Amino acid sequence: MHPDIQTYHARQAPADREICEYLAQAIERYLPDAEGKLWHAHPVWFLDGNPIVGYSKLKHCVRLLFWSGQSFDESGLRDEGSFKAAEARYTAVEQIDAEALRRWLGKARDIQWDYKNIVRRKGHLERLK
């Protein structure tokens, strides 16, 4: 795990740190080819330079975000923003459904929209996979 991500975890309250560490371990297990690093001050994993999954500490929860998650057709994820992102929010590690998380991470690898080039395309997203 990238040292900056470990530092991010260390700054969290114990319950939030437990959620973050659980998510990071699952991401690294199921997406071994993804590159994890801090991006805009939050842990994010990339495949071929394209952001696919990350999480951030919000005021009352930890938000898990899948950049292409609206295309996963999963009831456990809520739409986020005006592009293709979807999220799940957690206040305790026990709320994480391990099987759903594994499934979502597989879909994050297999279903991707091209966020890497969104600025060059003036806000237009194209599907990669």
N, CA, C and O atoms as a printed pandas DataFrame, in Angstrom:
     atom_number atom_name residue_name chain_id  residue_number  x_coord  y_coord  z_coord
0              1         N          MET        A               1    0.844   -1.178    0.000
1              2        CA          MET        A               1    0.000    0.000    0.000
2              3         C          MET        A               1    0.889    1.242    0.000
3              4         O          MET        A               1    1.908    1.292    0.689
4              5         N          HIS        A               2    0.491    2.228   -0.775
5              6        CA          HIS        A               2    1.259    3.464   -0.877
6              7         C          HIS        A               2    1.379    4.112    0.507
7              8         O          HIS        A               2    0.394    4.172    1.243
8              9         N          PRO        A               3    2.565    4.593    0.868
9             10        CA          PRO        A               3    2.754    5.212    2.187
10            11         C          PRO        A               3    1.815    6.388    2.459
11            12         O          PRO        A               3    1.404    6.589    3.602
12            13         N          ASP        A               4    1.472    7.160    1.440
13            14        CA          ASP        A               4    0.549    8.282    1.642
14            15         C          ASP        A               4   -0.843    7.804    2.045
15            16         O          ASP        A               4   -1.544    8.483    2.796
16            17         N          ILE        A               5   -1.238    6.642    1.547
17            18        CA          ILE        A               5   -2.534    6.078    1.937
18            19         C          ILE        A               5   -2.478    5.630    3.394
19            20         O          ILE        A               5   -3.440    5.820    4.138
20            21         N          GLN        A               6   -1.369    5.043    3.803
21            22        CA          GLN        A               6   -1.205    4.657    5.206
22            23         C          GLN        A               6   -1.259    5.887    6.112
23            24         O          GLN        A               6   -1.849    5.834    7.192
24            25         N          THR        A               7   -0.659    6.976    5.689
25            26        CA          THR        A               7   -0.706    8.223    6.457
26            27         C          THR        A               7   -2.137    8.745    6.536
27            28         O          THR        A               7   -2.569    9.211    7.589
28            29         N          TYR        A               8   -2.870    8.670    5.434
29            30        CA          TYR        A               8   -4.280    9.075    5.413
30            31         C          TYR        A               8   -5.060    8.269    6.457
31            32         O          TYR        A               8   -5.841    8.834    7.223
32            33         N          HIS        A               9   -4.851    6.971    6.487
33            34        CA          HIS        A               9   -5.541    6.117    7.448
34            35         C          HIS        A               9   -5.197    6.509    8.878
35            36         O          HIS        A               9   -6.075    6.572    9.738
36            37         N          ALA        A              10   -3.924    6.771    9.130
37            38        CA          ALA        A              10   -3.466    7.101   10.484
38            39         C          ALA        A              10   -4.118    8.375   11.013
39            40         O          ALA        A              10   -4.244    8.539   12.227
40            41         N          ARG        A              11   -4.530    9.269   10.138
41            42        CA          ARG        A              11   -5.159   10.535   10.549
42            43         C          ARG        A              11   -6.643   10.373   10.901
43            44         O          ARG        A              11   -7.259   11.306   11.416
44            45         N          GLN        A              12   -7.212    9.212   10.630
45            46        CA          GLN        A              12   -8.644    9.014   10.856
46            47         C          GLN        A              12   -8.925    8.553   12.288
47            48         O          GLN        A              12   -8.057    7.978   12.945
48            49         N          ALA        A              13  -10.138    8.811   12.759
49            50        CA          ALA        A              13  -10.592    8.278   14.039
50            51         C          ALA        A              13  -10.616    6.753   13.942
51            52         O          ALA        A              13  -10.730    6.215   12.841
52            53         N          PRO        A              14  -10.512    6.042   15.072
53            54        CA          PRO        A              14  -10.410    4.574   15.019
54            55         C          PRO        A              14  -11.478    3.865   14.185
55            56         O          PRO        A              14  -11.136    2.982   13.399
56            57         N          ALA        A              15  -12.740    4.213   14.325
57            58        CA          ALA        A              15  -13.794    3.535   13.556
58            59         C          ALA        A              15  -13.648    3.818   12.064
59            60         O          ALA        A              15  -13.834    2.916   11.248
60            61         N          ASP        A              16  -13.323    5.043   11.700
61            62        CA          ASP        A              16  -13.132    5.397   10.295
62            63         C          ASP        A              16  -11.864    4.742    9.739
63            64         O          ASP        A              16  -11.843    4.318    8.584
64            65         N          ARG        A              17  -10.815    4.659   10.550
65            66        CA          ARG        A              17   -9.573    4.005   10.130
66            67         C          ARG        A              17   -9.839    2.540    9.818
67            68         O          ARG        A              17   -9.314    2.007    8.841
68            69         N          GLU        A              18  -10.648    1.892   10.637
69            70        CA          GLU        A              18  -10.976    0.483   10.409
70            71         C          GLU        A              18  -11.701    0.303    9.070
71            72         O          GLU        A              18  -11.411   -0.640    8.334
72            73         N          ILE        A              19  -12.627    1.188    8.756
73            74        CA          ILE        A              19  -13.336    1.141    7.472
74            75         C          ILE        A              19  -12.347    1.342    6.335
75            76         O          ILE        A              19  -12.340    0.569    5.377
76            77         N          CYS        A              20  -11.516    2.368    6.431
77            78        CA          CYS        A              20  -10.552    2.677    5.365
78            79         C          CYS        A              20   -9.591    1.525    5.136
79            80         O          CYS        A              20   -9.305    1.173    3.992
80            81         N          GLU        A              21   -9.096    0.940    6.205
81            82        CA          GLU        A              21   -8.145   -0.169    6.056
82            83         C          GLU        A              21   -8.822   -1.392    5.441
83            84         O          GLU        A              21   -8.218   -2.085    4.622
84            85         N          TYR        A              22  -10.043   -1.659    5.819
85            86        CA          TYR        A              22  -10.791   -2.774    5.235
86            87         C          TYR        A              22  -10.968   -2.553    3.739
87            88         O          TYR        A              22  -10.721   -3.456    2.939
88            89         N          LEU        A              23  -11.396   -1.349    3.362
89            90        CA          LEU        A              23  -11.598   -1.045    1.941
90            91         C          LEU        A              23  -10.295   -1.152    1.161
91            92         O          LEU        A              23  -10.265   -1.740    0.080
92            93         N          ALA        A              24   -9.218   -0.588    1.699
93            94        CA          ALA        A              24   -7.923   -0.624    1.004
94            95         C          ALA        A              24   -7.453   -2.064    0.792
95            96         O          ALA        A              24   -6.971   -2.407   -0.287
96            97         N          GLN        A              25   -7.590   -2.900    1.813
97            98        CA          GLN        A              25   -7.165   -4.300    1.676
98            99         C          GLN        A              25   -7.984   -5.021    0.612
99           100         O          GLN        A              25   -7.437   -5.794   -0.174
100          101         N          ALA        A              26   -9.285   -4.773    0.581
101          102        CA          ALA        A              26  -10.137   -5.416   -0.429
102          103         C          ALA        A              26   -9.775   -4.924   -1.822
103          104         O          ALA        A              26   -9.680   -5.720   -2.756
104          105         N          ILE        A              27   -9.575   -3.628   -1.969
105          106        CA          ILE        A              27   -9.216   -3.063   -3.277
106          107         C          ILE        A              27   -7.909   -3.666   -3.767
107          108         O          ILE        A              27   -7.802   -4.070   -4.925
108          109         N          GLU        A              28   -6.929   -3.726   -2.901
109          110        CA          GLU        A              28   -5.631   -4.267   -3.318
110          111         C          GLU        A              28   -5.697   -5.767   -3.593
111          112         O          GLU        A              28   -4.959   -6.267   -4.441
112          113         N          ARG        A              29   -6.559   -6.485   -2.897
113          114        CA          ARG        A              29   -6.708   -7.922   -3.136
114          115         C          ARG        A              29   -7.391   -8.193   -4.475
115          116         O          ARG        A              29   -6.933   -9.039   -5.244
116          117         N          TYR        A              30   -8.490   -7.476   -4.759
117          118        CA          TYR        A              30   -9.282   -7.766   -5.947
118          119         C          TYR        A              30   -8.891   -6.966   -7.178
119          120         O          TYR        A              30   -9.318   -7.285   -8.288
120          121         N          LEU        A              31   -8.085   -5.933   -6.994
121          122        CA          LEU        A              31   -7.566   -5.142   -8.122
122          123         C          LEU        A              31   -6.049   -5.030   -8.012
123          124         O          LEU        A              31   -5.526   -3.927   -7.849
124          125         N          PRO        A              32   -5.333   -6.151   -8.097
125          126        CA          PRO        A              32   -3.884   -6.117   -7.867
126          127         C          PRO        A              32   -3.116   -5.283   -8.890
127          128         O          PRO        A              32   -2.003   -4.843   -8.600
128          129         N          ASP        A              33   -3.671   -5.055  -10.068
129          130        CA          ASP        A              33   -2.982   -4.261  -11.089
130          131         C          ASP        A              33   -3.245   -2.768  -10.954
131          132         O          ASP        A              33   -2.640   -1.966  -11.666
132          133         N          ALA        A              34   -4.133   -2.390  -10.055
133          134        CA          ALA        A              34   -4.461   -0.970   -9.889
134          135         C          ALA        A              34   -3.370   -0.260   -9.092
135          136         O          ALA        A              34   -2.759   -0.831   -8.189
136          137         N          GLU        A              35   -3.147    0.989   -9.449
137          138        CA          GLU        A              35   -2.171    1.825   -8.753
138          139         C          GLU        A              35   -2.907    2.703   -7.751
139          140         O          GLU        A              35   -3.738    3.526   -8.134
140          141         N          GLY        A              36   -2.602    2.529   -6.467
141          142        CA          GLY        A              36   -3.225    3.330   -5.426
142          143         C          GLY        A              36   -2.334    4.489   -5.028
143          144         O          GLY        A              36   -1.122    4.334   -4.879
144          145         N          LYS        A              37   -2.944    5.651   -4.858
145          146        CA          LYS        A              37   -2.215    6.839   -4.409
146          147         C          LYS        A              37   -3.224    7.863   -3.905
147          148         O          LYS        A              37   -4.431    7.706   -4.091
148          149         N          LEU        A              38   -2.716    8.913   -3.265
149          150        CA          LEU        A              38   -3.599   10.007   -2.878
150          151         C          LEU        A              38   -3.830   10.880   -4.096
151          152         O          LEU        A              38   -2.891   11.240   -4.806
152          153         N          TRP        A              39   -5.074   11.212   -4.328
153          154        CA          TRP        A              39   -5.467   12.062   -5.451
154          155         C          TRP        A              39   -6.493   13.039   -4.907
155          156         O          TRP        A              39   -7.525   12.624   -4.381
156          157         N          HIS        A              40   -6.228   14.306   -5.025
157          158        CA          HIS        A              40   -7.085   15.329   -4.415
158          159         C          HIS        A              40   -7.276   15.035   -2.921
159          160         O          HIS        A              40   -8.369   15.197   -2.379
160          161         N          ALA        A              41   -6.195   14.600   -2.273
161          162        CA          ALA        A              41   -6.116   14.355   -0.821
162          163         C          ALA        A              41   -6.869   13.116   -0.349
163          164         O          ALA        A              41   -7.076   12.959    0.855
164          165         N          HIS        A              42   -7.291   12.222   -1.262
165          166        CA          HIS        A              42   -8.019   11.014   -0.879
166          167         C          HIS        A              42   -7.430    9.794   -1.584
167          168         O          HIS        A              42   -6.913    9.920   -2.694
168          169         N          PRO        A              43   -7.498    8.608   -0.958
169          170        CA          PRO        A              43   -7.017    7.389   -1.610
170          171         C          PRO        A              43   -7.862    7.043   -2.831
171          172         O          PRO        A              43   -9.087    6.943   -2.753
172          173         N          VAL        A              44   -7.184    6.865   -3.955
173          174        CA          VAL        A              44   -7.840    6.511   -5.221
174          175         C          VAL        A              44   -6.965    5.489   -5.933
175          176         O          VAL        A              44   -5.737    5.569   -5.895
176          177         N          TRP        A              45   -7.621    4.517   -6.587
177          178        CA          TRP        A              45   -6.914    3.501   -7.368
178          179         C          TRP        A              45   -7.231    3.707   -8.844
179          180         O          TRP        A              45   -8.363    4.011   -9.222
180          181         N          PHE        A              46   -6.201    3.532   -9.665
181          182        CA          PHE        A              46   -6.263    3.788  -11.100
182          183         C          PHE        A              46   -5.874    2.536  -11.875
183          184         O          PHE        A              46   -5.024    1.762  -11.433
184          185         N          LEU        A              47   -6.493    2.343  -13.022
185          186        CA          LEU        A              47   -6.065    1.354  -14.003
186          187         C          LEU        A              47   -5.719    2.112  -15.279
187          188         O          LEU        A              47   -6.562    2.819  -15.831
188          189         N          ASP        A              48   -4.498    1.968  -15.742
189          190        CA          ASP        A              48   -4.029    2.671  -16.937
190          191         C          ASP        A              48   -4.289    4.177  -16.854
191          192         O          ASP        A              48   -4.667    4.807  -17.841
192          193         N          GLY        A              49   -4.080    4.741  -15.664
193          194        CA          GLY        A              49   -4.244    6.177  -15.491
194          195         C          GLY        A              49   -5.672    6.648  -15.322
195          196         O          GLY        A              49   -5.908    7.849  -15.189
196          197         N          ASN        A              50   -6.626    5.742  -15.323
197          198        CA          ASN        A              50   -8.041    6.080  -15.212
198          199         C          ASN        A              50   -8.522    5.789  -13.785
199          200         O          ASN        A              50   -8.382    4.657  -13.321
200          201         N          PRO        A              51   -9.087    6.781  -13.074
201          202        CA          PRO        A              51   -9.560    6.515  -11.711
202          203         C          PRO        A              51  -10.764    5.574  -11.735
203          204         O          PRO        A              51  -11.697    5.759  -12.517
204          205         N          ILE        A              52  -10.727    4.553  -10.856
205          206        CA          ILE        A              52  -11.839    3.607  -10.853
206          207         C          ILE        A              52  -12.518    3.478   -9.497
207          208         O          ILE        A              52  -13.731    3.282   -9.435
208          209         N          VAL        A              53  -11.756    3.585   -8.405
209          210        CA          VAL        A              53  -12.350    3.455   -7.075
210          211         C          VAL        A              53  -11.525    4.244   -6.070
211          212         O          VAL        A              53  -10.306    4.360   -6.196
212          213         N          GLY        A              54  -12.208    4.778   -5.079
213          214        CA          GLY        A              54  -11.525    5.479   -4.004
214          215         C          GLY        A              54  -12.485    5.702   -2.857
215          216         O          GLY        A              54  -13.664    5.357   -2.943
216          217         N          TYR        A              55  -11.982    6.271   -1.799
217          218        CA          TYR        A              55  -12.836    6.581   -0.657
218          219         C          TYR        A              55  -12.363    7.860   -0.003
219          220         O          TYR        A              55  -11.223    8.288   -0.179
220          221         N          SER        A              56  -13.270    8.463    0.760
221          222        CA          SER        A              56  -12.937    9.702    1.452
222          223         C          SER        A              56  -13.747    9.797    2.733
223          224         O          SER        A              56  -14.855    9.269    2.832
224          225         N          LYS        A              57  -13.176   10.471    3.698
225          226        CA          LYS        A              57  -13.860   10.717    4.962
226          227         C          LYS        A              57  -14.720   11.954    4.793
227          228         O          LYS        A              57  -14.212   13.046    4.536
228          229         N          LEU        A              58  -16.015   11.779    4.936
229          230        CA          LEU        A              58  -16.945   12.898    4.950
230          231         C          LEU        A              58  -17.274   13.206    6.414
231          232         O          LEU        A              58  -16.769   12.542    7.319
232          233         N          LYS        A              59  -18.097   14.186    6.636
233          234        CA          LYS        A              59  -18.384   14.615    7.999
234          235         C          LYS        A              59  -18.893   13.476    8.887
235          236         O          LYS        A              59  -18.427   13.331   10.017
236          237         N          HIS        A              60  -19.834   12.670    8.402
237          238        CA          HIS        A              60  -20.457   11.643    9.236
238          239         C          HIS        A              60  -20.239   10.219    8.745
239          240         O          HIS        A              60  -20.865    9.293    9.260
240          241         N          CYS        A              61  -19.360   10.021    7.755
241          242        CA          CYS        A              61  -19.196    8.669    7.220
242          243         C          CYS        A              61  -17.931    8.590    6.372
243          244         O          CYS        A              61  -17.244    9.586    6.148
244          245         N          VAL        A              62  -17.646    7.381    5.909
245          246        CA          VAL        A              62  -16.617    7.161    4.888
246          247         C          VAL        A              62  -17.374    6.812    3.614
247          248         O          VAL        A              62  -18.204    5.902    3.599
248          249         N          ARG        A              63  -17.077    7.550    2.540
249          250        CA          ARG        A              63  -17.748    7.323    1.260
250          251         C          ARG        A              63  -16.830    6.523    0.344
251          252         O          ARG        A              63  -15.694    6.924    0.091
252          253         N          LEU        A              64  -17.321    5.402   -0.146
253          254        CA          LEU        A              64  -16.647    4.591   -1.160
254          255         C          LEU        A              64  -17.223    5.009   -2.503
255          256         O          LEU        A              64  -18.439    4.984   -2.691
256          257         N          LEU        A              65  -16.366    5.392   -3.432
257          258        CA          LEU        A              65  -16.821    5.915   -4.718
258          259         C          LEU        A              65  -16.263    5.090   -5.871
259          260         O          LEU        A              65  -15.065    4.817   -5.938
260          261         N          PHE        A              66  -17.147    4.703   -6.768
261          262        CA          PHE        A              66  -16.761    4.029   -8.011
262          263         C          PHE        A              66  -17.048    5.004   -9.145
263          264         O          PHE        A              66  -18.196    5.397   -9.351
264          265         N          TRP        A              67  -16.011    5.394   -9.880
265          266        CA          TRP        A              67  -16.180    6.404  -10.918
266          267         C          TRP        A              67  -17.172    5.964  -11.996
267          268         O          TRP        A              67  -17.875    6.802  -12.561
268          269         N          SER        A              68  -17.238    4.672  -12.285
269          270        CA          SER        A              68  -18.146    4.170  -13.317
270          271         C          SER        A              68  -19.313    3.387  -12.714
271          272         O          SER        A              68  -19.974    2.621  -13.415
272          273         N          GLY        A              69  -19.562    3.575  -11.435
273          274        CA          GLY        A              69  -20.510    2.766  -10.682
274          275         C          GLY        A              69  -21.951    2.799  -11.142
275          276         O          GLY        A              69  -22.685    1.841  -10.901
276          277         N          GLN        A              70  -22.388    3.875  -11.801
277          278        CA          GLN        A              70  -23.775    3.902  -12.274
278          279         C          GLN        A              70  -24.017    2.857  -13.360
279          280         O          GLN        A              70  -25.161    2.482  -13.617
280          281         N          SER        A              71  -22.965    2.394  -13.987
281          282        CA          SER        A              71  -23.088    1.374  -15.029
282          283         C          SER        A              71  -23.033   -0.052  -14.472
283          284         O          SER        A              71  -23.135   -1.010  -15.238
284          285         N          PHE        A              72  -22.874   -0.208  -13.157
285          286        CA          PHE        A              72  -22.754   -1.538  -12.562
286          287         C          PHE        A              72  -24.097   -2.233  -12.402
287          288         O          PHE        A              72  -24.135   -3.453  -12.248
288          289         N          ASP        A              73  -25.196   -1.495  -12.434
289          290        CA          ASP        A              73  -26.530   -2.056  -12.216
290          291         C          ASP        A              73  -26.588   -2.785  -10.875
291          292         O          ASP        A              73  -26.950   -3.959  -10.805
292          293         N          GLU        A              74  -26.223   -2.063   -9.810
293          294        CA          GLU        A              74  -26.197   -2.622   -8.459
294          295         C          GLU        A              74  -27.069   -1.784   -7.533
295          296         O          GLU        A              74  -26.924   -0.563   -7.470
296          297         N          SER        A              75  -27.962   -2.434   -6.825
297          298        CA          SER        A              75  -28.880   -1.708   -5.946
298          299         C          SER        A              75  -28.182   -1.140   -4.711
299          300         O          SER        A              75  -28.701   -0.199   -4.111
300          301         N          GLY        A              76  -27.044   -1.667   -4.314
301          302        CA          GLY        A              76  -26.347   -1.192   -3.118
302          303         C          GLY        A              76  -25.568    0.085   -3.313
303          304         O          GLY        A              76  -25.006    0.616   -2.356
304          305         N          LEU        A              77  -25.521    0.590   -4.532
305          306        CA          LEU        A              77  -24.801    1.828   -4.821
306          307         C          LEU        A              77  -25.785    2.924   -5.195
307          308         O          LEU        A              77  -26.784    2.669   -5.868
308          309         N          ARG        A              78  -25.498    4.148   -4.755
309          310        CA          ARG        A              78  -26.335    5.303   -5.087
310          311         C          ARG        A              78  -25.602    6.190   -6.077
311          312         O          ARG        A              78  -24.387    6.366   -5.982
312          313         N          ASP        A              79  -26.335    6.746   -7.021
313          314        CA          ASP        A              79  -25.750    7.664   -7.993
314          315         C          ASP        A              79  -25.121    8.848   -7.270
315          316         O          ASP        A              79  -25.637    9.323   -6.259
316          317         N          GLU        A              80  -24.000    9.313   -7.807
317          318        CA          GLU        A              80  -23.294   10.449   -7.245
318          319         C          GLU        A              80  -22.854   11.372   -8.379
319          320         O          GLU        A              80  -22.121   10.951   -9.273
320          321         N          GLY        A              81  -23.288   12.595   -8.346
321          322        CA          GLY        A              81  -22.850   13.575   -9.329
322          323         C          GLY        A              81  -23.553   13.440  -10.661
323          324         O          GLY        A              81  -24.511   12.681  -10.809
324          325         N          SER        A              82  -23.055   14.196  -11.630
325          326        CA          SER        A              82  -23.724   14.273  -12.932
326          327         C          SER        A              82  -23.061   13.398  -13.997
327          328         O          SER        A              82  -23.491   13.411  -15.151
328          329         N          PHE        A              83  -22.032   12.644  -13.637
329          330        CA          PHE        A              83  -21.394   11.763  -14.607
330          331         C          PHE        A              83  -21.825   10.317  -14.338
331          332         O          PHE        A              83  -23.025   10.055  -14.259
332          333         N          LYS        A              84  -20.910    9.391  -14.198
333          334        CA          LYS        A              84  -21.255    7.969  -14.060
334          335         C          LYS        A              84  -20.903    7.387  -12.698
335          336         O          LYS        A              84  -20.949    6.169  -12.527
336          337         N          ALA        A              85  -20.553    8.220  -11.728
337          338        CA          ALA        A              85  -20.102    7.731  -10.427
338          339         C          ALA        A              85  -21.266    7.240   -9.565
339          340         O          ALA        A              85  -22.405    7.685   -9.700
340          341         N          ALA        A              86  -20.929    6.302   -8.671
341          342        CA          ALA        A              86  -21.889    5.803   -7.682
342          343         C          ALA        A              86  -21.128    5.546   -6.389
343          344         O          ALA        A              86  -19.918    5.320   -6.398
344          345         N          GLU        A              87  -21.855    5.584   -5.278
345          346        CA          GLU        A              87  -21.217    5.515   -3.973
346          347         C          GLU        A              87  -21.958    4.609   -3.010
347          348         O          GLU        A              87  -23.127    4.268   -3.195
348          349         N          ALA        A              88  -21.215    4.230   -1.959
349          350        CA          ALA        A              88  -21.775    3.595   -0.772
350          351         C          ALA        A              88  -21.159    4.335    0.407
351          352         O          ALA        A              88  -20.011    4.775    0.342
352          353         N          ARG        A              89  -21.927    4.470    1.485
353          354        CA          ARG        A              89  -21.437    5.195    2.660
354          355         C          ARG        A              89  -21.484    4.281    3.881
355          356         O          ARG        A              89  -22.408    3.487    4.056
356          357         N          TYR        A              90  -20.451    4.420    4.723
357          358        CA          TYR        A              90  -20.316    3.559    5.896
358          359         C          TYR        A              90  -19.979    4.366    7.142
359          360         O          TYR        A              90  -19.208    5.324    7.089
360          361         N          THR        A              91  -20.566    3.966    8.259
361          362        CA          THR        A              91  -20.217    4.545    9.557
362          363         C          THR        A              91  -19.592    3.499   10.476
363          364         O          THR        A              91  -19.097    3.836   11.551
364          365         N          ALA        A              92  -19.613    2.226   10.058
365          366        CA          ALA        A              92  -18.993    1.139   10.821
366          367         C          ALA        A              92  -18.562    0.047    9.849
367          368         O          ALA        A              92  -19.231   -0.188    8.843
368          369         N          VAL        A              93  -17.466   -0.611   10.138
369          370        CA          VAL        A              93  -16.937   -1.639    9.241
370          371         C          VAL        A              93  -17.930   -2.788    9.063
371          372         O          VAL        A              93  -17.933   -3.448    8.024
372          373         N          GLU        A              94  -18.764   -3.029   10.062
373          374        CA          GLU        A              94  -19.746   -4.119    9.987
374          375         C          GLU        A              94  -20.805   -3.870    8.907
375          376         O          GLU        A              94  -21.496   -4.804    8.500
376          377         N          GLN        A              95  -20.937   -2.653    8.450
377          378        CA          GLN        A              95  -21.910   -2.327    7.402
378          379         C          GLN        A              95  -21.437   -2.755    6.017
379          380         O          GLN        A              95  -22.239   -2.806    5.084
380          381         N          ILE        A              96  -20.167   -3.058    5.870
381          382        CA          ILE        A              96  -19.620   -3.418    4.561
382          383         C          ILE        A              96  -20.021   -4.855    4.229
383          384         O          ILE        A              96  -19.731   -5.780    4.988
384          385         N          ASP        A              97  -20.678   -5.030    3.106
385          386        CA          ASP        A              97  -21.042   -6.345    2.599
386          387         C          ASP        A              97  -19.864   -6.844    1.757
387          388         O          ASP        A              97  -19.659   -6.382    0.635
388          389         N          ALA        A              98  -19.099   -7.781    2.300
389          390        CA          ALA        A              98  -17.871   -8.242    1.654
390          391         C          ALA        A              98  -18.122   -8.798    0.256
391          392         O          ALA        A              98  -17.342   -8.544   -0.662
392          393         N          GLU        A              99  -19.194   -9.547    0.090
393          394        CA          GLU        A              99  -19.497  -10.133   -1.214
394          395         C          GLU        A              99  -19.886   -9.060   -2.225
395          396         O          GLU        A              99  -19.462   -9.118   -3.379
396          397         N          ALA        A             100  -20.682   -8.086   -1.809
397          398        CA          ALA        A             100  -21.045   -6.983   -2.706
398          399         C          ALA        A             100  -19.799   -6.190   -3.081
399          400         O          ALA        A             100  -19.628   -5.820   -4.243
400          401         N          LEU        A             101  -18.929   -5.926   -2.112
401          402        CA          LEU        A             101  -17.706   -5.175   -2.391
402          403         C          LEU        A             101  -16.840   -5.912   -3.408
403          404         O          LEU        A             101  -16.314   -5.294   -4.333
404          405         N          ARG        A             102  -16.687   -7.217   -3.248
405          406        CA          ARG        A             102  -15.907   -8.013   -4.205
406          407         C          ARG        A             102  -16.523   -7.907   -5.605
407          408         O          ARG        A             102  -15.804   -7.752   -6.592
408          409         N          ARG        A             103  -17.829   -7.989   -5.682
409          410        CA          ARG        A             103  -18.538   -7.907   -6.966
410          411         C          ARG        A             103  -18.355   -6.523   -7.593
411          412         O          ARG        A             103  -18.083   -6.412   -8.788
412          413         N          TRP        A             104  -18.506   -5.470   -6.786
413          414        CA          TRP        A             104  -18.341   -4.103   -7.284
414          415         C          TRP        A             104  -16.923   -3.859   -7.799
415          416         O          TRP        A             104  -16.727   -3.196   -8.818
416          417         N          LEU        A             105  -15.943   -4.399   -7.086
417          418        CA          LEU        A             105  -14.551   -4.208   -7.527
418          419         C          LEU        A             105  -14.296   -4.929   -8.851
419          420         O          LEU        A             105  -13.555   -4.425   -9.696
420          421         N          GLY        A             106  -14.896   -6.092   -9.037
421          422        CA          GLY        A             106  -14.785   -6.785  -10.321
422          423         C          GLY        A             106  -15.413   -5.971  -11.434
423          424         O          GLY        A             106  -14.861   -5.879  -12.531
424          425         N          LYS        A             107  -16.556   -5.386  -11.160
425          426        CA          LYS        A             107  -17.207   -4.551  -12.169
426          427         C          LYS        A             107  -16.405   -3.277  -12.426
427          428         O          LYS        A             107  -16.394   -2.771  -13.548
428          429         N          ALA        A             108  -15.734   -2.753  -11.396
429          430        CA          ALA        A             108  -14.898   -1.554  -11.583
430          431         C          ALA        A             108  -13.767   -1.833  -12.573
431          432         O          ALA        A             108  -13.368   -0.952  -13.335
432          433         N          ARG        A             109  -13.260   -3.053  -12.555
433          434        CA          ARG        A             109  -12.213   -3.453  -13.498
434          435         C          ARG        A             109  -12.788   -3.647  -14.904
435          436         O          ARG        A             109  -12.152   -3.283  -15.894
436          437         N          ASP        A             110  -13.983   -4.216  -14.989
437          438        CA          ASP        A             110  -14.552   -4.606  -16.274
438          439         C          ASP        A             110  -15.409   -3.544  -16.950
439          440         O          ASP        A             110  -15.623   -3.606  -18.161
440          441         N          ILE        A             111  -15.902   -2.571  -16.190
441          442        CA          ILE        A             111  -16.767   -1.518  -16.732
442          443         C          ILE        A             111  -16.126   -0.173  -16.417
443          444         O          ILE        A             111  -16.107    0.251  -15.261
444          445         N          GLN        A             112  -15.609    0.488  -17.421
445          446        CA          GLN        A             112  -14.924    1.756  -17.179
446          447         C          GLN        A             112  -15.331    2.812  -18.195
447          448         O          GLN        A             112  -15.464    2.541  -19.389
448          449         N          TRP        A             113  -15.524    4.017  -17.688
449          450        CA          TRP        A             113  -15.695    5.201  -18.515
450          451         C          TRP        A             113  -14.387    5.976  -18.461
451          452         O          TRP        A             113  -13.686    5.931  -17.450
452          453         N          ASP        A             114  -14.051    6.680  -19.522
453          454        CA          ASP        A             114  -12.753    7.342  -19.664
454          455         C          ASP        A             114  -12.711    8.702  -18.961
455          456         O          ASP        A             114  -12.902    9.749  -19.580
456          457         N          TYR        A             115  -12.457    8.653  -17.655
457          458        CA          TYR        A             115  -12.319    9.892  -16.888
458          459         C          TYR        A             115  -10.962   10.538  -17.120
459          460         O          TYR        A             115  -10.809   11.749  -16.954
460          461         N          LYS        A             116   -9.982    9.737  -17.502
461          462        CA          LYS        A             116   -8.632   10.261  -17.715
462          463         C          LYS        A             116   -8.629   11.378  -18.762
463          464         O          LYS        A             116   -7.838   12.316  -18.660
464          465         N          ASN        A             117   -9.496   11.287  -19.758
465          466        CA          ASN        A             117   -9.516   12.261  -20.856
466          467         C          ASN        A             117  -10.747   13.160  -20.860
467          468         O          ASN        A             117  -11.078   13.749  -21.889
468          469         N          ILE        A             118  -11.422   13.270  -19.732
469          470        CA          ILE        A             118  -12.670   14.036  -19.681
470          471         C          ILE        A             118  -12.444   15.528  -19.947
471          472         O          ILE        A             118  -13.289   16.173  -20.567
472          473         N          VAL        A             119  -11.341   16.072  -19.500
473          474        CA          VAL        A             119  -11.067   17.501  -19.741
474          475         C          VAL        A             119  -10.795   17.726  -21.223
475          476         O          VAL        A             119  -11.320   18.666  -21.819
476          477         N          ARG        A             120   -9.980   16.870  -21.812
477          478        CA          ARG        A             120   -9.666   16.989  -23.245
478          479         C          ARG        A             120  -10.918   16.861  -24.102
479          480         O          ARG        A             120  -11.028   17.479  -25.161
480          481         N          ARG        A             121  -11.861   16.048  -23.628
481          482        CA          ARG        A             121  -13.114   15.849  -24.372
482          483         C          ARG        A             121  -14.211   16.826  -23.927
483          484         O          ARG        A             121  -15.384   16.642  -24.251
484          485         N          LYS        A             122  -13.821   17.849  -23.193
485          486        CA          LYS        A             122  -14.737   18.916  -22.757
486          487         C          LYS        A             122  -15.957   18.370  -22.011
487          488         O          LYS        A             122  -17.092   18.761  -22.281
488          489         N          GLY        A             123  -15.701   17.465  -21.073
489          490        CA          GLY        A             123  -16.776   16.952  -20.225
490          491         C          GLY        A             123  -17.546   15.779  -20.784
491          492         O          GLY        A             123  -18.480   15.292  -20.147
492          493         N          HIS        A             124  -17.173   15.318  -21.960
493          494        CA          HIS        A             124  -17.865   14.176  -22.567
494          495         C          HIS        A             124  -17.146   12.880  -22.172
495          496         O          HIS        A             124  -15.934   12.750  -22.346
496          497         N          LEU        A             125  -17.909   11.936  -21.644
497          498        CA          LEU        A             125  -17.346   10.637  -21.262
498          499         C          LEU        A             125  -17.578    9.622  -22.373
499          500         O          LEU        A             125  -18.634    9.589  -23.005
500          501         N          GLU        A             126  -16.552    8.790  -22.593
501          502        CA          GLU        A             126  -16.670    7.674  -23.526
502          503         C          GLU        A             126  -16.393    6.387  -22.750
503          504         O          GLU        A             126  -15.540    6.350  -21.863
504          505         N          ARG        A             127  -17.114    5.360  -23.095
505          506        CA          ARG        A             127  -16.931    4.067  -22.419
506          507         C          ARG        A             127  -15.675    3.396  -22.946
507          508         O          ARG        A             127  -15.454    3.332  -24.155
508          509         N          LEU        A             128  -14.848    2.896  -22.026
509          510        CA          LEU        A             128  -13.639    2.167  -22.379
510          511         C          LEU        A             128  -13.913    0.676  -22.446
511          512         O          LEU        A             128  -13.470   -0.001  -23.374
512          513         N          LYS        A             129  -14.629    0.172  -21.479
513          514        CA          LYS        A             129  -14.888   -1.273  -21.372
514          515         C          LYS        A             129  -16.346   -1.495  -21.090
515          516         O          LYS        A             129  -16.784   -2.638  -20.962
